[in-house]
Amino acid sequence: MNHVTVRHVTHSAFTADRVCLTGMEHRETVFILLLLSLFLDTSTSQSYVLDDKIGLGRVFDGIGGLSGGGATTRLLVNYAEPYRSQILDYLFKPNFGASLHILKVEIGGDAQTTDGTEPSHMHYENDENYFRGYEWWLMKEAKKRNPDITLIGLPWAFPGWVGHGKNWPYDFPDITAAYVVNWILGAKQYHDLDIQYVGIWNERNFDSKYIKVLRDTLDKVGLTDVGIIAADGDWSIADSVIVDPYLNDAVKVIGAHYPGTTTVAGALKTQKKLWSSEDYSTFNNEVGGGCWARILNQNYVNGLMTSTISWNLVASYYDDLPFGRDGLMTAEEPWSGNYVVESPIWITAHTTQFTQPGWTYLQTVGHLAQGGSYVALTDGKGNLTVVIETMSHDHSVCIRPPLPPFNVTSQNATFQLKGSFVSIKELQVWRSRFNFETKKPAFFEKLTPLKLSDGSFTLNLAVDEVYTLTTITTGQKGSYPEPPASAHFPKVYKDDFNIRNPPFSEAPDFADQTGVFEYYVNLTDPGPHVFTLRQVLTQRPITWVTDADQTISVIGDYQWQNLTVTCDVFMETVKTGGVFIAARVDKGGGSIRTAAGIFYWVFADGSFKVTNDLAGQTVLAKGESGTRAFGWHTLTLTIKGGYASGLLNGYTLWKYATLESPKNGWAAIGTHSFELAQFDNFAVEAE
C-alpha cells in the first residue's frame, strides 16, 4: 500500500528569525516579508479544526442516483447474467462500489422525458397495471442489495386523461394527486416497496394548491410518513413556504436541480431539509468525475444541502441519444455484455462507504486555504469521516450551471481533532488521484492507516485529489473480472416477440421516443400473430418536452447506413390509421419531433408514402397500396447508398427513391398518430 505523507506540527506563529532580515530597519518591510514567506514557503501548513463540542451541523440524508427523466436505464434490463447483477452491485451493494443511499425513479407518464418514454401505471383512467416498465424491478434489485436504501418517485409527465384535454397536470389537483398516490400504493401492494418521498417536478411554476391536495391525499390513505419534495426544480417555493403555514406543513424537503452548490436565503430561512434533488448530468469521463467530487462536498459547504442525487444513475441508453454517458457508470451494450465502471462510481464511494443517512455534518467544515474543500461527518457514536477534495476549475466543470473561475494549488493541510474525536488513534485512508497530466488515474486506493498521537495530522495535498479519512474499517473497492469487449449492435437482428410471460413490458433494445410499445397477446388472431408488439396510446400525453405527433421506437446502431428493415404491421384504426418502418433515423430524445430518416408509411385508406422526415412533410414517393385496417401486411425497406426501395407483402411497391440525407441512423417502427397498432417479426440486416 502507498503511504500518505504525514507531518505533526507545532501550532506556533511565524517569527522573524524564519527569514533573513539583516539590514532592514522598517517594521512594514518585515511584515510584508513575513506575509510573503507564508505564501511562498511550501512547507507551511494551514490548520483546520474538526470539533463536535461546539455543536453539530445538519443531518446527512445520503447520496443517490436517478433512473428516469427519462428512460435512462432502458438497456440495463436487457443485459444477460452475470453482467446485469455485476452492474447493480457496483451501484447499490454496500461496501463494494458506489454503495448508493438513495434511488430516485421516474413515475412513468407515457411521454418523452429526455432519452425516451417510460410507461405509466395508468394509461387511461380505468386502467391500472403495476408491472409496466422496469423501475419496479430496479427498486427491488436495489432494495435486495441495500434494505435501507431510500426510495423516491417523481413524475415528469402524465397520461393525457389527467389533464382533461389540457397539456397541464395541475388544473384538476384531486385527479393528479390520486394518480400519484396510486403509484405509491401499487409499489407497496404489488412489490412490497415503501416509497419514502415523492417529488413535484415543475420548473415553470410550482402549484401550491396541488401540493396541499397531494399531502391530504397521502394522509387520507395512511401514507403520513411519505415526504413531499418540492418543487424539485429550483428554490422559488421557499418564499411561499415561509408565509403559508399549510404549505410549510405539507413540504418536507426543498429540492433544487443543478443549484451550482449554492442556495438562497429564503430556503435557509425555512429550516427545511435542502437537497440537490437532481445534479451532475455530466459526461462521465475524468472531468465528470471531478465535477461530481467537487459538488458532493461543496453542495453542503456552500449550500447546506444534505443530499445530492445524480442524473443519471447509469448511462444505459443509446449513446447517440441526448446526454450520452451522463451517468455514474456506463452500460449501453446489452448485446455484448460490455459495461464500464467510470470514475464517478469511486468518487461516490469516498462518501457513501463511510457514512450513512442519519449521520451529522460537523459545523467545522469549509474551504481549504489554497482551494478545495473538506467536510466531516459523525454518527454520534465516536465515528468520524472526513472527505477532502482539491479539484481544479478546468477538471471539475459540470454541464450546468456555469462555473465561476477559481484557483487550486498544492498545499499542506493540518487537521486537529477536538471534542469527542480527540481520543481517535487511527484513521483509515482512501485516496483518488486523477493525474490528468499523465492520464493514469488511480481511484479509491486504500493507503496505510494513519496513526495519531496528538490528535492532529497533516496531509500533503496535490491538485485534483480526493481523500477520505475515517474510523470506519469496512470500506472495499469491489471488483469483478473484466466484462466482454465492446461490440457494435448485431448487423443481423430478429425479434418475433413470441414470449408468453415477458419479464418486462418492453421488447429488448427498442427505445420508445414517443408513444409506448408493449408486448401484447392478440387473442383474436389464432394464426401466427398471437404474440406481438403493440403501440398502446390513443391520446397525446401531458408532455415534458415537445413530443412528436407520431409514435416511434428506435433500435440498432446509429452508424447503420445500408440495410434492410422488415416488419409485419397491423393497423387498428379504420380509414385514418397508419404505420411505418424506418431507417437512418437521426434524432431522438427531446429532438424527436424533428427527426429525419427514411420513413416507409402505409395507411388504412389504401395509400402509402415515403418521407424524409418523421413529420411526413418531405415526400419522396407516394401512391396506392391497397392496405386496410385489421389485416396483416409485411413491409420491407431497403437502403443502399443514395437510393431506397420498398416491398409490400413481398412485391415491389416503390423503388429508386433518391436520398441525400441523413447518411446514417437507427432503424425504427411507429404509427401515424396516437393510435393502436401491432408489429411482428421485426428484422434488420445491415451491411
C-alpha positions in Angstrom: 0.0 0.0 0.0 1.0 3.6 -0.6 1.8 5.9 2.3 0.3 9.3 2.9 3.0 11.9 3.8 2.1 12.9 7.3 3.8 15.6 9.4 2.9 16.5 13.0 3.3 20.2 13.5 3.6 22.7 16.4 0.9 25.4 16.2 3.0 28.5 16.7 3.2 31.8 14.9 5.9 32.6 12.4 8.8 34.6 13.9 11.2 37.0 12.3 14.1 34.6 12.5 12.5 32.4 9.9 13.5 34.8 7.2 16.7 36.8 6.5 16.1 40.4 7.6 19.7 41.7 8.1 19.9 45.4 7.4 16.2 46.0 7.3 15.0 48.8 9.5 11.4 49.2 8.8 8.7 47.2 10.5 6.5 47.5 7.4 9.1 45.7 5.4 9.4 43.0 8.0 5.7 42.5 8.0 5.5 42.3 4.2 8.2 39.7 4.0 6.6 37.7 6.7 3.4 37.5 4.7 5.4 36.6 1.6 7.1 33.8 3.5 3.7 32.3 4.5 2.7 32.1 0.8 6.0 31.1 -0.7 7.2 28.5 1.8 5.6 25.3 0.7 6.5 23.6 3.9 3.9 25.6 5.8 0.6 24.1 6.7 -2.8 25.7 7.2 -4.6 24.3 10.2 -8.3 23.2 10.3 -10.2 22.1 13.5 -12.6 19.2 13.5 -14.7 19.6 16.6 -18.1 18.5 17.8 -18.1 20.2 21.2 -19.3 23.5 19.6 -22.4 21.8 18.2 -23.2 19.9 15.0 -24.4 20.9 11.6 -27.3 19.4 9.6 -28.3 15.8 9.4 -26.9 14.0 6.3 -29.6 12.4 4.1 -27.5 10.5 1.7 -26.1 10.3 -1.9 -28.2 8.9 -4.7 -28.8 8.2 -8.3 -31.8 8.9 -10.6 -33.3 6.4 -13.0 -35.6 8.1 -15.4 -36.2 11.5 -16.7 -36.3 9.7 -19.0 -35.7 6.1 -19.9 -32.1 6.3 -18.8 -32.0 2.7 -17.6 -33.7 1.3 -20.6 -31.0 -1.0 -21.8 -29.9 -2.3 -18.4 -32.7 -4.8 -18.2 -31.6 -6.5 -21.4 -28.2 -7.5 -20.1 -27.6 -11.2 -19.6 -26.3 -12.5 -16.3 -23.9 -12.3 -14.6 -23.2 -8.8 -16.1 -26.6 -7.3 -15.1 -26.1 -8.3 -11.5 -22.5 -7.0 -11.5 -23.7 -3.6 -12.7 -26.3 -3.5 -10.0 -23.6 -4.4 -7.4 -21.4 -1.6 -8.5 -24.3 0.8 -8.0 -26.1 -0.5 -4.8 -24.1 -3.1 -3.0 -22.8 -1.7 0.3 -19.0 -1.6 0.7 -18.4 -2.6 -2.9 -18.8 0.4 -5.3 -21.0 3.5 -5.3 -23.0 1.9 -2.4 -25.8 4.4 -3.0 -28.0 5.5 -0.2 -30.9 6.7 -2.4 -32.6 5.6 -5.6 -34.9 8.0 -7.2 -37.1 6.8 -10.2 -39.4 8.3 -12.7 -43.1 7.7 -12.3 -43.7 6.9 -15.9 -46.0 9.3 -17.7 -46.1 7.9 -21.3 -44.2 10.9 -22.6 -40.7 11.7 -23.8 -38.7 12.9 -20.8 -35.1 13.2 -22.2 -33.9 9.9 -23.7 -37.2 8.1 -24.2 -40.7 7.5 -22.8 -41.5 5.4 -19.7 -44.9 3.7 -19.4 -47.5 4.9 -17.0 -49.2 2.6 -14.4 -52.5 4.2 -15.7 -52.6 4.7 -19.4 -56.3 5.5 -19.0 -58.5 6.5 -16.1 -59.9 3.0 -15.6 -56.6 1.2 -16.3 -54.1 0.2 -13.6 -51.1 -2.0 -14.2 -48.2 -2.0 -11.7 -45.9 -4.2 -13.7 -45.2 -2.0 -16.7 -41.7 -0.7 -17.3 -38.5 -1.6 -15.3 -38.4 0.9 -12.4 -40.3 -1.6 -10.1 -37.6 -4.2 -10.9 -34.8 -1.7 -10.4 -36.1 -0.6 -7.0 -36.4 -4.3 -5.9 -32.9 -5.0 -7.0 -31.6 -2.0 -5.2 -33.5 -3.0 -2.0 -32.2 -6.6 -2.3 -28.7 -5.2 -2.0 -29.3 -2.5 0.5 -32.5 -3.0 2.5 -32.1 0.5 4.0 -32.0 2.4 0.7 -34.3 5.4 0.4 -36.8 5.2 -2.5 -38.2 8.3 -4.2 -40.7 8.7 -7.0 -41.1 11.7 -9.3 -43.4 12.2 -12.3 -42.0 14.2 -15.2 -45.1 13.8 -17.5 -48.6 12.4 -17.2 -51.1 10.5 -19.3 -53.4 12.8 -21.3 -56.5 11.9 -19.3 -55.1 13.5 -16.2 -55.3 16.9 -17.8 -58.8 16.5 -19.3 -57.5 17.7 -22.7 -55.0 20.3 -21.5 -51.3 19.9 -21.6 -51.1 20.7 -17.9 -51.4 18.3 -14.9 -52.5 20.6 -12.1 -55.9 22.1 -13.1 -57.5 19.0 -11.5 -55.3 18.5 -8.4 -57.5 15.8 -7.0 -57.1 13.6 -10.1 -53.4 14.2 -10.3 -52.8 13.5 -6.6 -54.9 10.3 -6.8 -52.8 9.2 -9.8 -49.5 9.7 -8.0 -50.8 8.1 -4.7 -52.0 5.1 -6.7 -48.4 4.6 -7.8 -47.1 4.7 -4.3 -49.8 2.3 -3.1 -49.1 0.0 -6.0 -45.4 -0.1 -5.2 -46.3 -1.5 -1.7 -49.2 -3.8 -2.7 -47.5 -5.5 -5.7 -43.8 -5.1 -5.0 -43.5 -4.6 -1.2 -41.7 -1.3 -1.8 -42.0 1.5 0.7 -41.7 4.9 -1.1 -40.3 7.4 1.4 -40.5 10.6 -0.7 -42.5 11.8 -3.8 -41.3 14.8 -5.8 -43.2 17.5 -7.6 -41.3 18.4 -10.8 -42.2 21.8 -12.3 -39.6 24.3 -13.2 -42.2 26.6 -14.8 -44.4 27.3 -11.9 -44.9 25.2 -8.8 -48.6 24.7 -7.8 -49.1 25.2 -4.1 -52.7 24.1 -4.2 -51.7 20.7 -5.7 -49.0 20.2 -3.1 -51.6 20.7 -0.3 -54.0 18.3 -2.1 -51.3 15.7 -2.5 -50.4 16.0 1.2 -54.1 15.5 2.2 -54.5 12.6 -0.2 -51.4 10.8 1.1 -52.6 11.3 4.7 -56.1 10.0 4.0 -54.7 6.7 2.8 -52.3 6.3 5.7 -49.1 7.5 3.9 -48.3 10.1 6.5 -44.7 9.1 6.5 -44.2 9.8 2.8 -42.5 13.2 2.5 -43.0 15.7 -0.3 -40.0 17.2 -2.1 -40.9 20.5 -3.7 -40.7 22.0 -6.1 -38.0 19.6 -7.3 -36.8 22.3 -9.7 -35.5 25.5 -8.0 -35.6 27.3 -4.7 -38.6 29.5 -5.6 -41.1 27.7 -3.4 -39.2 28.8 -0.3 -40.8 32.2 0.0 -44.2 30.7 -0.2 -43.4 28.1 2.4 -42.4 30.9 4.8 -45.7 32.7 4.6 -48.1 29.8 4.1 -48.3 27.6 7.2 -50.2 24.8 5.5 -47.7 24.6 2.6 -45.0 24.6 5.2 -46.5 21.6 6.9 -47.0 19.8 3.5 -43.4 20.1 2.3 -40.7 18.1 4.0 -37.8 18.8 1.6 -37.0 21.7 -0.6 -35.3 20.3 -3.6 -33.4 22.1 -6.3 -32.0 21.0 -9.6 -28.4 21.9 -10.6 -28.0 24.5 -7.9 -24.3 25.2 -8.6 -23.6 24.3 -4.9 -25.4 27.4 -3.6 -28.8 28.0 -2.0 -30.8 31.2 -1.3 -31.6 33.0 2.0 -35.2 32.1 1.8 -34.6 28.4 1.6 -32.3 28.6 4.6 -34.9 30.6 6.5 -37.5 27.8 6.1 -35.2 25.5 8.2 -36.3 22.6 5.9 -34.1 19.9 4.6 -32.4 21.3 1.5 -31.4 18.8 -1.2 -29.8 18.9 -4.6 -32.5 16.6 -5.8 -31.1 16.4 -9.3 -27.5 17.2 -10.1 -24.4 16.2 -12.2 -25.8 15.4 -15.7 -22.2 15.5 -17.0 -20.2 13.2 -19.3 -18.7 10.6 -17.1 -15.0 10.9 -18.1 -12.5 12.1 -15.5 -13.7 15.7 -15.7 -17.1 14.4 -15.0 -15.7 12.6 -12.0 -14.1 15.8 -10.9 -17.4 17.7 -11.2 -19.0 15.0 -9.0 -16.2 15.1 -6.4 -16.5 18.9 -6.1 -20.3 19.2 -5.8 -20.6 16.2 -3.4 -18.6 18.3 -0.9 -19.5 21.8 -1.8 -23.2 21.3 -2.0 -23.0 21.2 1.8 -20.1 23.5 2.3 -21.6 26.3 0.2 -25.3 25.5 0.3 -26.0 23.3 3.3 -27.6 20.7 1.0 -27.7 17.4 2.9 -28.4 15.1 -0.1 -27.1 15.1 -3.7 -28.8 12.9 -6.4 -27.1 12.2 -9.7 -28.9 12.4 -13.0 -28.4 9.8 -14.0 -27.9 6.6 -12.2 -26.3 4.6 -15.1 -26.0 5.6 -18.7 -27.9 2.7 -20.1 -29.5 4.2 -23.3 -28.2 4.5 -26.8 -25.0 6.7 -26.8 -26.3 8.9 -29.6 -29.4 10.0 -27.7 -29.1 13.3 -25.8 -26.7 13.4 -22.9 -24.9 10.2 -23.8 -22.8 8.8 -20.9 -24.1 11.2 -18.4 -24.3 8.6 -15.7 -22.3 7.3 -12.7 -21.2 4.4 -14.9 -21.9 3.2 -18.5 -23.9 0.2 -19.5 -25.2 0.7 -23.1 -24.4 -2.6 -24.8 -26.6 -5.5 -23.5 -25.9 -7.3 -26.8 -22.2 -7.5 -26.0 -22.3 -7.5 -22.2 -19.8 -4.7 -22.0 -20.0 -2.1 -19.3 -17.6 0.5 -17.9 -17.1 1.4 -14.2 -16.4 5.1 -14.6 -14.7 7.4 -12.1 -17.9 8.8 -10.6 -18.6 5.4 -9.0 -15.4 5.6 -7.0 -15.8 9.2 -6.2 -19.2 8.4 -4.8 -17.7 5.6 -2.6 -15.4 8.2 -0.9 -18.6 9.4 0.9 -21.1 6.6 0.7 -19.0 3.7 2.0 -18.1 5.7 5.2 -21.3 7.4 6.1 -25.0 6.6 6.3 -28.1 8.8 6.3 -28.7 9.9 9.8 -25.1 10.9 10.4 -24.5 14.5 11.0 -22.2 17.1 9.5 -19.8 18.9 11.8 -20.1 22.7 11.9 -16.3 22.7 11.3 -16.4 22.2 7.5 -15.3 24.6 4.8 -12.9 25.5 2.0 -9.2 24.9 2.0 -6.8 27.9 2.0 -5.3 27.0 -1.4 -8.5 25.8 -3.0 -10.7 22.7 -2.5 -13.0 21.8 0.4 -13.5 19.4 3.3 -16.5 18.0 5.1 -16.6 15.9 8.2 -19.5 13.8 9.5 -20.1 11.7 12.6 -22.6 9.1 13.7 -22.6 10.5 17.2 -21.1 7.2 18.5 -17.5 8.1 18.1 -17.1 7.5 14.4 -15.7 10.3 12.2 -15.4 10.5 8.4 -13.6 13.4 6.6 -13.8 13.9 2.9 -11.4 16.3 1.2 -11.3 17.3 -2.5 -8.9 19.6 -4.3 -10.4 19.6 -7.8 -9.2 22.4 -10.1 -11.6 24.5 -12.1 -11.0 23.0 -15.6 -11.0 19.5 -14.2 -14.4 19.8 -12.4 -16.7 21.6 -14.8 -20.2 20.3 -14.7 -22.6 20.6 -17.6 -24.6 23.2 -15.7 -24.6 25.9 -14.3 -21.6 27.9 -15.5 -18.7 27.5 -13.1 -17.1 30.8 -11.9 -13.2 30.9 -12.0 -11.2 29.8 -9.0 -7.7 28.5 -8.3 -6.4 25.4 -6.6 -2.7 24.8 -5.8 -0.8 22.1 -3.9 -0.9 22.6 -0.2 -0.3 21.1 3.2 -3.3 20.9 5.5 -3.2 20.1 9.2 -6.3 18.8 10.8 -6.7 19.0 14.6 -9.3 16.7 16.2 -11.1 18.1 19.2 -14.1 17.3 21.3 -15.1 13.6 21.3 -12.7 12.9 18.5 -9.5 13.7 20.4 -9.1 10.1 21.6 -9.1 8.7 18.0 -5.7 7.0 17.5 -6.1 5.7 13.9 -7.8 6.7 10.7 -8.3 4.6 7.6 -7.1 6.5 4.4 -8.6 6.2 0.9 -7.3 8.3 -2.0 -8.2 9.1 -5.6 -5.7 10.8 -7.9 -7.0 12.0 -11.3 -3.5 12.5 -12.7 -4.7 14.5 -15.7 -1.1 15.2 -16.9 0.0 11.5 -17.0 -3.5 10.3 -17.9 -3.0 7.4 -15.4 -5.7 8.0 -12.8 -5.8 5.9 -9.6 -9.2 5.8 -8.0 -10.2 4.8 -4.5 -6.9 3.3 -3.3 -6.6 2.1 0.3 -3.5 3.6 1.9 -1.7 2.8 5.1 -3.8 3.7 8.1 -2.9 7.0 9.7 -1.6 6.8 13.3 -2.5 9.8 15.5 -0.5 10.6 18.6 -1.6 14.1 19.5 -4.9 14.4 17.7 -3.5 16.1 14.6 -2.3 15.0 11.2 -1.0 16.8 8.1 -1.7 15.9 4.5 0.4 16.9 1.5 -2.5 17.6 -0.9 -1.8 17.8 -4.6 -4.3 19.3 -7.1 -7.1 17.1 -8.3 -7.2 14.6 -5.5 -9.9 13.2 -3.2 -9.2 11.8 0.3 -11.3 10.0 2.8 -10.0 9.7 6.4 -12.3 7.6 8.6 -12.7 5.4 11.6 -14.9 3.1 9.5 -12.9 0.0 8.6 -15.4 -1.8 6.2 -14.6 0.1 3.0 -13.8 -2.0 0.0 -13.0 -1.5 -3.7 -15.2 -4.2 -5.2 -14.3 -5.8 -8.5 -15.4 -8.4 -11.0 -13.5 -9.9 -13.9 -13.4 -7.7 -17.0 -16.7 -7.8 -18.8 -16.8 -8.8 -22.5 -15.3 -6.4 -25.0 -17.3 -3.6 -26.5 -19.1 -4.5 -29.8 -21.5 -2.9 -32.3 -25.1 -3.8 -32.3 -25.6 -7.0 -34.3 -25.9 -6.5 -38.1 -28.4 -9.2 -38.3 -31.2 -8.9 -35.7 -34.6 -10.5 -35.5 -37.4 -10.5 -32.9 -40.8 -12.3 -33.3 -42.0 -11.1 -29.9 -43.1 -14.7 -29.1 -42.8 -14.5 -25.3 -45.7 -15.9 -23.3 -44.7 -14.3 -20.0 -42.3 -11.5 -20.7 -40.3 -10.3 -17.7 -40.7 -6.7 -18.9 -43.4 -4.9 -20.9 -40.9 -3.6 -23.5 -39.2 -5.7 -26.1 -35.4 -5.9 -25.8 -33.4 -3.0 -27.3 -36.3 -1.0 -28.6 -36.2 2.6 -27.2 -39.6 4.3 -27.3 -39.2 8.0 -28.2 -42.9 8.9 -28.5 -45.7 6.5 -27.6 -45.5 3.3 -25.7 -44.8 -0.1 -27.4 -45.7 -3.1 -25.2 -45.8 -6.9 -25.6 -49.3 -7.9 -26.5 -51.3 -11.1 -26.7 -53.6 -11.0 -29.7 -56.4 -13.4 -28.7 -58.5 -12.6 -31.7 -55.8 -14.0 -34.1 -55.4 -17.8 -33.9 -52.7 -17.7 -36.5 -49.0 -16.8 -36.4 -49.5 -13.3 -34.9 -50.7 -14.2 -31.4 -47.7 -12.6 -29.6 -47.0 -9.1 -31.0 -45.6 -5.7 -30.0 -48.4 -3.1 -29.7 -48.4 0.7 -29.6 -51.0 1.3 -26.9 -51.6 5.1 -26.5 -54.6 6.6 -28.2 -54.3 10.1 -26.5 -51.4 12.5 -26.5 -49.8 12.6 -23.0 -49.2 15.7 -20.9 -45.7 16.3 -22.2 -42.5 17.4 -20.6 -40.8 18.3 -23.9 -42.3 18.6 -27.4 -43.2 15.0 -28.3 -43.7 14.1 -31.9 -47.3 13.9 -33.3 -46.4 10.4 -34.4 -45.2 7.5 -32.2 -41.8 6.0 -32.8 -39.5 3.4 -31.2 -35.8 3.2 -32.4 -33.4 0.3 -32.3 -30.0 -0.6 -33.5 -26.7 1.0 -34.5 -26.7 4.7 -35.1 -23.9 4.3 -37.7 -26.0 2.0 -39.9 -26.2 3.2 -43.5 -27.0 0.4 -45.9 -29.6 -2.0 -44.6 -32.9 -3.8 -45.0 -35.7 -3.5 -42.4 -38.7 -5.9 -42.5 -41.7 -6.0 -40.2 -45.3 -7.2 -40.2 -47.8 -4.5 -39.4 -51.4 -4.4 -38.3 -53.4 -1.2 -38.2 -56.4 -1.0 -35.8 -57.8 2.4 -36.8 -60.2 2.3 -39.9 -59.5 4.9 -42.7 -57.3 7.2 -40.7 -54.8 4.7 -39.3 -51.2 4.5 -40.5 -47.9 2.8 -39.6 -44.3 2.9 -40.7 -40.9 1.3 -40.6 -37.8 3.4 -40.9 -34.1 3.6 -41.2 -31.3 6.2 -40.8 -33.4 7.9 -38.1 -31.1 10.7 -37.0 -32.6 12.1 -33.8 -34.2 11.0 -30.6 -35.0 12.4 -27.1 -36.3 15.9 -27.0 -35.5 16.5 -30.6 -37.6 13.5 -31.9 -40.2 15.8 -33.4 -37.6 17.0 -36.0 -36.1 13.6 -36.7 -35.1 12.9 -40.3 -34.6 9.5 -41.9 -36.3 7.3 -44.5 -39.9 6.5 -43.4 -42.0 4.0 -45.3 -45.7 4.5 -44.4 -48.8 2.6 -45.3 -52.3 3.7 -44.4 -55.7 2.2 -43.7 -57.2 4.2 -46.6 -55.2 2.1 -49.1 -52.3 4.5 -49.7 -48.6 4.7 -49.0 -45.9 7.3 -48.9 -42.2 7.6 -48.4 -40.9 10.6 -46.5 -37.5 12.0 -45.5 -38.9 13.1 -42.1 -40.9 11.7 -39.2 -43.4 14.6 -39.6 -44.2 13.3 -43.0 -43.7 16.6 -44.8 -40.9 15.8 -47.2 -42.4 13.3 -49.6 -40.1 11.1 -51.7 -42.8 8.8 -53.1 -46.5 8.1 -52.8 -49.3 6.1 -54.3 -51.8 3.4 -53.8 -51.1 0.3 -51.6 -54.4 -1.4 -51.1 -53.6 -1.6 -47.3 -56.5 -1.7 -44.9 -57.0 -1.9 -41.1 -57.4 -5.2 -39.3 -55.2 -7.1 -41.7 -51.6 -8.0 -41.6 -49.1 -6.6 -44.1 -45.4 -7.2 -44.5 -43.3 -4.1 -45.1 -39.7 -4.2 -46.4 -37.5 -1.2 -46.7 -34.0 -1.4 -48.3 -31.5 1.4 -48.5 -28.2 1.3 -50.3 -26.2 4.4 -50.9 -28.4 7.2 -52.1 -31.4 5.1 -53.1 -34.2 3.3 -51.3 -36.9 0.8 -52.3 -39.9 -0.8 -50.6 -41.8 -4.1 -50.8 -45.3 -4.8 -49.7 -46.1 -8.4 -48.9 -43.0 -9.5 -50.9 -43.7 -7.4 -54.0 -42.1 -4.2 -55.1 -44.4 -1.2 -54.3 -41.9 1.6 -54.9 -38.2 1.9 -55.8 -35.4 4.3 -56.6 -36.4 7.0 -54.1 -33.4 9.3 -54.0 -31.8 10.2 -50.7 -29.4 12.9 -49.8 -29.5 12.8 -46.0 -29.2 11.6 -43.4 -26.3 9.3 -44.1 -26.8 7.1 -41.1 -29.1 6.4 -38.1 -31.3 3.9 -36.2 -34.0 1.6 -37.5 -37.5 2.3 -36.2 -41.2 1.4 -36.2 -44.1 3.6 -35.4 -47.6 5.0 -36.1 -49.1 7.9 -37.9 -50.8 9.2 -34.7 -51.5 8.2 -31.2 -53.4 5.0 -32.3 -53.4 1.3 -31.6 -51.3 -0.8 -34.0 -49.3 -4.0 -33.8 -45.9 -5.1 -35.1 -44.5 -8.6 -35.5 -41.5 -10.4 -37.0 -39.2 -7.4 -37.0 -35.8 -8.0 -38.7 -32.8 -6.0 -39.7 -29.9 -6.9 -42.0 -27.2 -4.2 -42.2 -24.0 -4.2 -44.2 
